[in-house]
Amino acid sequence: MEAKADESRRVRWSVALPTDDVERGDDLISAAAIAEMAAALEAAGVDACHVTDHPYPSEKWVATGGHHALDPLVALSFAAAATSRINLHTNAFVAAYRHPILAAHGIATLDTLSGGRVILGLAGGYLEPEFTALGVDFRRRGSVLDHAVATMKQAWTGLPGVAGGILRPVPVSRPHPPIWFGGNSGKAIHRVIASGQGWMPFPASRSLATAVRTSALESLGDLARAIGELRSAAERAGRLEPIDICCTPFSHPHHRAHLDPERLLEEAAAMESLGVTWLSVRLAAPSRTVFLKNVERFANEVLQKR
């Protein structure tokens, strides 16, 4: 199962919508803003737009560099309404924050209304106070994620499930939208092999890896070794289906939004040679006007050069 995309390029691009900068107000966080930004990404030839997920972060975390975010499914529904082709990517949706049946219903609804454009990026989560506030046992987040995936997959069959209930609508994407798991750890790789269609590793220094509770990933060499582990695990498991790999470029980490086209193109070629199929990037968005200019620049100086 693969997400729809432009087949003329092997490496595809998922670009962030700045729905986590809620303090900007209507300039970025409004129906008109999301519609205009998503439409610009689609017109530029970007393959997917993505959003993050923090429904109830702690005041302390936000004060020290963290952020809020719009609800990912609601935000992407506004993007879907303004577009017709671009994929809608959660990067990443923390399944433990919601009852899995309600999550399955929301995801199926978005996939139905968008004509099958959802890419469901999932993650275990790392912000313990957010789990506590939402009444979820942080220590069990891995098993909660696994249970949520199994429950959602069953619900998407459209057959009777928990307590005899039946989910409608089922997703347009059959048997369900592509599921990509985030994280750099061996456990993340295991989840991809067992029940996913894609993997979302990301650059992480040792200090960042400790903070977000994953494994460090500091260089292309580290990424090459991790992809080797993924392939070896898939071979041992007899996994024959293709696995997408969506990675953030080391030169363009999400926490420092900027655009260096020459360096990005060079790194994209190197990552493609390792087997990366998608690149996840974030463009600077101090305002809607600047974001739209950066989209145009990204189209002209990156997409048109590939």
C-alpha positions as CSV (number, residue, x, y, z in Angstrom):
1,M,0.0,0.0,0.0
2,E,1.5,3.3,-1.0
3,A,0.3,6.9,-0.7
4,K,-0.7,8.7,-3.9
5,A,2.1,10.9,-5.2
6,D,3.8,12.2,-8.3
7,E,5.6,9.2,-9.7
8,S,8.0,11.3,-11.8
9,R,10.1,11.8,-8.7
10,R,11.3,8.9,-6.6
11,V,11.9,11.0,-3.4
12,R,8.6,12.7,-2.4
13,W,8.2,15.7,-0.1
14,S,6.0,16.3,2.9
15,V,6.0,19.9,4.0
16,A,4.8,21.1,7.4
17,L,1.8,23.4,7.7
18,P,2.6,25.8,10.6
19,T,-0.4,24.8,12.7
20,D,1.7,24.7,15.8
21,D,2.3,28.5,15.9
22,V,-1.1,29.2,17.5
23,E,0.1,32.6,18.9
24,R,0.2,34.0,15.4
25,G,-3.6,34.1,15.3
26,D,-5.6,34.5,12.1
27,D,-2.5,35.1,10.0
28,L,-1.6,31.4,10.3
29,I,-4.3,29.8,12.4
30,S,-7.5,30.4,10.5
31,A,-9.6,28.6,7.9
32,A,-8.4,31.1,5.3
33,A,-4.8,30.7,6.2
34,I,-4.8,26.9,6.2
35,A,-6.7,26.8,2.9
36,E,-4.3,29.3,1.2
37,M,-1.1,27.6,2.5
38,A,-2.3,24.1,1.6
39,A,-3.4,25.2,-1.9
40,A,0.0,26.8,-2.4
41,L,1.8,23.6,-1.4
42,E,-0.3,21.6,-3.8
43,A,0.2,24.1,-6.7
44,A,4.0,23.9,-6.0
45,G,4.0,20.2,-6.6
46,V,4.5,19.1,-3.0
47,D,3.3,15.6,-2.4
48,A,2.0,15.9,1.2
49,C,1.4,18.5,3.9
50,H,1.8,17.5,7.5
51,V,0.9,18.7,11.0
52,T,1.9,17.8,14.5
53,D,-0.1,16.8,17.6
54,H,0.0,18.4,21.1
55,P,-3.6,18.8,22.5
56,Y,-2.6,19.7,26.1
57,P,1.1,20.4,26.7
58,S,2.4,21.5,30.0
59,E,2.9,25.2,30.7
60,K,6.5,24.6,31.6
61,W,7.3,22.8,28.4
62,V,5.7,25.5,26.3
63,A,7.6,28.2,28.2
64,T,10.9,26.5,27.5
65,G,10.5,26.1,23.7
66,G,7.5,23.7,23.3
67,H,4.4,24.5,21.4
68,H,0.7,24.0,21.1
69,A,-1.0,22.7,17.9
70,L,-4.3,22.6,16.2
71,D,-6.1,19.3,16.3
72,P,-4.4,17.4,13.5
73,L,-7.5,15.8,11.9
74,V,-9.5,19.1,12.1
75,A,-6.6,21.1,10.6
76,L,-6.0,18.6,7.8
77,S,-9.8,18.6,7.0
78,F,-9.5,22.3,6.2
79,A,-6.4,21.6,4.0
80,A,-8.3,18.8,2.3
81,A,-11.3,21.1,1.5
82,A,-8.9,23.5,-0.3
83,T,-7.1,20.9,-2.3
84,S,-7.7,17.9,-4.5
85,R,-4.4,16.0,-4.8
86,I,-2.0,16.6,-2.0
87,N,-1.7,13.9,0.7
88,L,-2.6,14.7,4.3
89,H,0.1,13.5,6.7
90,T,-0.1,13.4,10.5
91,N,3.5,13.8,11.7
92,A,2.8,12.5,14.1
93,F,-0.5,11.6,15.6
94,V,-0.2,10.3,19.2
95,A,-2.8,7.5,19.3
96,A,-2.6,7.2,23.1
97,Y,-4.2,10.6,23.5
98,R,-7.6,9.4,22.2
99,H,-9.9,6.4,22.4
100,P,-8.9,4.2,19.4
101,I,-12.5,3.9,18.1
102,L,-12.9,7.7,18.1
103,A,-9.5,8.0,16.5
104,A,-10.4,5.4,13.9
105,H,-13.7,7.2,13.1
106,G,-12.0,10.6,12.7
107,I,-9.3,9.2,10.5
108,A,-11.8,7.3,8.4
109,T,-13.9,10.4,8.0
110,L,-11.0,12.5,6.9
111,D,-9.9,9.8,4.4
112,T,-13.4,9.5,3.0
113,L,-13.9,13.3,2.6
114,S,-10.5,13.7,1.1
115,G,-10.9,10.9,-1.4
116,G,-8.3,8.6,0.2
117,R,-5.4,11.1,0.8
118,V,-4.5,10.3,4.4
119,I,-1.1,9.2,5.5
120,L,-1.4,8.2,9.1
121,G,1.9,8.9,10.9
122,L,1.8,7.6,14.4
123,A,4.1,7.9,17.4
124,G,4.2,6.7,21.0
125,G,4.7,10.2,22.4
126,Y,7.2,11.6,24.8
127,L,5.7,14.4,26.8
128,E,4.9,12.8,30.1
129,P,2.9,15.7,31.7
130,E,0.6,15.6,28.6
131,F,-0.1,11.9,29.2
132,T,-0.7,12.6,32.9
133,A,-3.2,15.4,32.1
134,L,-5.1,13.2,29.6
135,G,-5.3,10.3,32.1
136,V,-2.9,7.9,30.1
137,D,-0.2,5.8,31.8
138,F,3.0,7.1,30.3
139,R,4.9,3.9,31.2
140,R,2.5,1.9,29.1
141,R,2.5,4.2,26.0
142,G,4.1,1.5,23.8
143,S,1.5,-1.1,24.5
144,V,-1.3,1.5,24.3
145,L,-0.1,2.4,20.8
146,D,0.0,-1.3,19.7
147,H,-3.5,-1.8,21.1
148,A,-4.8,1.3,19.4
149,V,-3.4,0.2,16.0
150,A,-4.9,-3.3,16.3
151,T,-8.3,-1.7,17.4
152,M,-8.3,0.8,14.6
153,K,-7.4,-1.8,11.9
154,Q,-10.3,-4.0,13.1
155,A,-12.7,-1.1,13.1
156,W,-11.7,-0.1,9.5
157,T,-12.8,-3.5,8.3
158,G,-16.3,-2.5,8.8
159,L,-17.1,-5.7,10.6
160,P,-18.5,-5.9,14.1
161,G,-15.8,-5.3,16.7
162,V,-15.7,-4.0,20.3
163,A,-19.1,-4.6,22.0
164,G,-20.5,-5.5,18.7
165,G,-20.1,-2.0,17.3
166,I,-19.6,-1.3,13.6
167,L,-17.7,1.7,12.2
168,R,-19.0,3.8,9.3
169,P,-17.7,5.2,7.1
170,V,-14.7,2.9,6.5
171,P,-11.7,4.6,4.9
172,V,-11.6,5.0,1.1
173,S,-8.0,3.7,1.3
174,R,-8.2,0.0,1.6
175,P,-7.7,-1.8,3.8
176,H,-6.8,1.5,5.5
177,P,-4.6,4.6,5.1
178,P,-0.9,3.9,5.0
179,I,0.4,3.7,8.6
180,W,3.9,5.1,9.2
181,F,5.5,4.8,12.7
182,G,7.8,7.5,14.0
183,G,10.9,7.1,16.2
184,N,14.4,5.9,15.8
185,S,14.4,3.0,18.2
186,G,14.4,-0.7,17.6
187,K,10.9,-0.8,18.9
188,A,9.8,1.6,16.2
189,I,11.4,-0.5,13.5
190,H,9.6,-3.6,15.0
191,R,6.3,-1.8,14.7
192,V,6.9,-0.9,11.1
193,I,7.7,-4.5,10.2
194,A,4.8,-5.9,12.2
195,S,2.0,-3.6,11.2
196,G,3.1,-0.5,9.2
197,Q,3.7,0.7,5.7
198,G,6.3,3.3,6.5
199,W,8.9,4.5,9.0
200,M,9.6,8.1,10.1
201,P,13.1,8.4,11.7
202,F,14.4,11.9,12.5
203,P,17.7,13.6,13.3
204,A,18.3,13.5,17.0
205,S,21.5,14.4,18.9
206,R,22.1,12.4,22.1
207,S,20.6,15.1,24.2
208,L,17.5,15.5,22.0
209,A,17.1,11.7,21.9
210,T,17.1,11.5,25.7
211,A,14.6,14.3,25.9
212,V,12.1,12.7,23.4
213,R,12.9,9.2,24.6
214,T,14.2,7.6,21.4
215,S,17.6,6.6,19.9
216,A,20.2,9.1,18.7
217,L,20.4,9.6,14.9
218,E,23.2,12.1,14.2
219,S,24.5,11.4,10.6
220,L,23.8,9.8,7.3
221,G,26.0,6.9,8.5
222,D,23.7,6.4,11.5
223,L,20.7,6.5,9.1
224,A,22.3,4.0,6.8
225,R,22.9,1.6,9.7
226,A,19.3,2.0,10.9
227,I,17.9,1.4,7.4
228,G,20.1,-1.7,7.2
229,E,18.5,-2.9,10.5
230,L,15.1,-2.2,9.1
231,R,15.8,-4.3,6.0
232,S,17.4,-7.1,7.9
233,A,14.4,-7.2,10.3
234,A,12.0,-7.3,7.3
235,E,13.9,-10.1,5.7
236,R,13.9,-12.2,8.9
237,A,10.1,-11.6,9.3
238,G,9.5,-12.6,5.7
239,R,8.1,-9.1,5.0
240,L,7.8,-8.6,1.2
241,E,5.7,-5.5,0.9
242,P,7.6,-2.2,0.2
243,I,8.2,0.1,3.2
244,D,8.3,3.9,2.8
245,I,11.0,5.7,4.7
246,C,10.2,9.4,5.5
247,C,13.1,11.2,7.1
248,T,13.8,14.8,8.0
249,P,17.1,16.0,6.4
250,F,19.9,16.5,8.9
251,S,20.7,19.9,7.3
252,H,17.1,21.0,7.8
253,P,15.8,19.9,11.2
254,H,12.3,20.9,12.1
255,H,13.3,22.9,15.1
256,R,15.3,25.3,12.9
257,A,13.1,26.1,9.9
258,H,15.3,27.4,7.1
259,L,15.9,26.7,3.4
260,D,19.3,26.1,1.8
261,P,18.3,24.6,-1.6
262,E,21.7,23.5,-2.7
263,R,22.5,21.7,0.5
264,L,19.0,20.2,0.6
265,L,19.3,18.8,-2.9
266,E,22.7,17.3,-2.2
267,E,21.4,15.7,1.0
268,A,18.2,14.5,-0.8
269,A,20.3,12.7,-3.4
270,A,22.4,11.0,-0.6
271,M,19.3,10.0,1.4
272,E,17.6,8.7,-1.8
273,S,20.6,6.5,-2.4
274,L,20.2,5.0,1.1
275,G,16.5,4.1,0.3
276,V,14.7,7.1,1.8
277,T,11.5,7.6,-0.2
278,W,10.1,10.7,1.4
279,L,11.7,13.8,3.0
280,S,9.9,15.8,5.7
281,V,10.7,19.5,5.7
282,R,9.6,22.6,7.5
283,L,9.7,26.1,5.9
284,A,10.0,29.2,8.0
285,A,6.7,30.9,8.6
286,P,7.0,34.1,10.7
287,S,4.0,35.2,8.7
288,R,1.7,33.7,6.1
289,T,3.2,36.0,3.4
290,V,6.7,34.7,4.2
291,F,5.6,31.1,4.3
292,L,4.0,31.5,0.8
293,K,7.2,33.1,-0.5
294,N,9.2,30.2,0.9
295,V,6.8,27.7,-0.8
296,E,7.4,29.4,-4.1
297,R,11.2,29.4,-3.5
298,F,11.0,25.7,-2.5
299,A,9.1,24.9,-5.7
300,N,11.6,26.8,-8.0
301,E,14.9,26.0,-6.3
302,V,14.2,22.5,-5.0
303,L,11.3,20.7,-6.7
304,Q,12.1,22.0,-10.2
305,K,15.7,20.9,-9.8
306,R,15.0,17.3,-9.0
